[in-house]
Amino acid sequence: MTTPGYLDTSERGLRFMKDTDFIELANRVSAEASRREYLRDCKAEVDARIDAYEKSVSHEAKNIKDLQQGAMVGPGERIIVDGKTYKNVARAWLNPFKAGPVNFAAGWEEQQGGVA
């Protein structure tokens, strides 16, 4: 007796599965494999773009006092807060007023000697 809606996908179950059920299962598995591959490719592309962005940004720090409230600081960019220089290491664009070094310490690395 099988559970309604359950397909036995064991080796034995696949051998005895009706062709229509097998084809439907194969199509769903193929679609899911394609979706997962797409997501892996997206992540790799985003990582490559972030790496390129970090390499191309200025190493000159921006004073937080000179930024507007909605400002975003990209990966690798630096800001000065209370005389200390911080680098965005979050690999994301951060609003330094909402996710700055004070309230999102994991996203920022204090820089020693000004530039790193």
C-alpha positions in Angstrom: 0.0 0.0 0.0 1.4 3.4 -1.0 0.7 6.8 0.5 -1.4 9.0 -1.8 0.7 11.5 -3.7 3.9 9.6 -2.8 6.1 8.2 -5.5 8.6 5.5 -4.6 11.8 6.8 -6.1 14.0 4.1 -4.8 15.8 2.0 -7.5 13.1 -0.7 -7.2 10.3 2.0 -7.2 11.7 3.5 -10.4 11.8 0.1 -12.2 8.1 -0.6 -11.4 6.8 3.0 -11.8 4.3 3.6 -14.6 5.8 5.3 -17.7 3.5 8.4 -17.3 4.6 8.8 -13.6 8.3 8.3 -14.5 8.2 10.9 -17.3 6.5 13.4 -15.1 9.0 12.8 -12.4 11.9 13.1 -14.8 10.6 16.4 -16.2 10.2 17.8 -12.7 13.7 16.7 -11.7 15.1 18.2 -14.9 13.3 21.5 -14.3 14.6 21.6 -10.7 18.1 20.8 -11.8 18.0 23.6 -14.3 16.7 26.0 -11.7 19.5 25.1 -9.3 22.1 25.5 -12.0 20.7 28.9 -12.8 20.9 30.0 -9.2 24.5 28.8 -8.9 25.4 30.7 -12.1 23.7 33.8 -10.8 25.7 33.7 -7.5 28.9 33.2 -9.4 28.1 36.2 -11.7 27.2 38.4 -8.7 30.4 37.4 -6.9 32.5 38.2 -10.0 30.8 41.6 -10.4 31.3 42.4 -6.7 35.0 41.4 -7.0 35.3 43.7 -10.0 33.5 46.5 -8.2 35.8 46.2 -5.1 38.9 46.4 -7.3 37.7 49.5 -9.1 36.5 51.7 -6.2 38.4 54.6 -4.8 40.4 53.8 -1.6 39.7 57.4 -0.4 37.3 57.3 2.5 34.1 59.5 2.5 33.2 61.3 5.7 29.8 60.1 6.9 28.9 63.7 7.7 29.2 64.6 4.0 26.8 61.8 2.9 23.0 62.2 2.4 20.6 60.1 4.5 19.8 57.7 1.6 23.5 57.2 0.6 24.7 53.7 -0.2 28.3 52.6 0.3 29.4 49.7 -2.0 31.6 46.7 -1.3 35.2 47.8 -0.7 34.3 51.5 -0.2 35.4 53.3 2.9 33.8 55.8 5.2 35.0 57.9 8.1 32.9 57.8 11.3 34.0 59.7 14.4 37.6 59.9 13.0 37.9 56.2 12.3 38.0 54.7 8.8 35.9 51.7 8.0 35.8 49.5 4.9 32.6 47.8 3.7 33.4 44.1 3.8 29.7 42.9 3.6 29.9 42.4 -0.2 26.6 44.3 -0.4 25.6 48.0 -0.8 25.0 49.4 2.7 23.3 52.5 3.9 25.8 53.7 6.5 23.1 55.4 8.6 21.0 52.2 8.9 23.7 49.5 8.6 26.8 51.4 9.5 29.8 50.3 11.7 27.8 51.1 14.9 24.7 49.0 14.2 26.1 46.5 11.7 29.6 45.8 12.8 29.9 42.5 10.8 29.6 44.5 7.6 32.5 46.8 8.3 36.2 46.5 9.1 38.1 49.2 10.9 41.1 50.2 8.8 44.5 50.7 10.5 46.8 53.3 9.0 44.0 54.7 6.8 44.1 52.4 3.7 44.1 48.7 3.5 
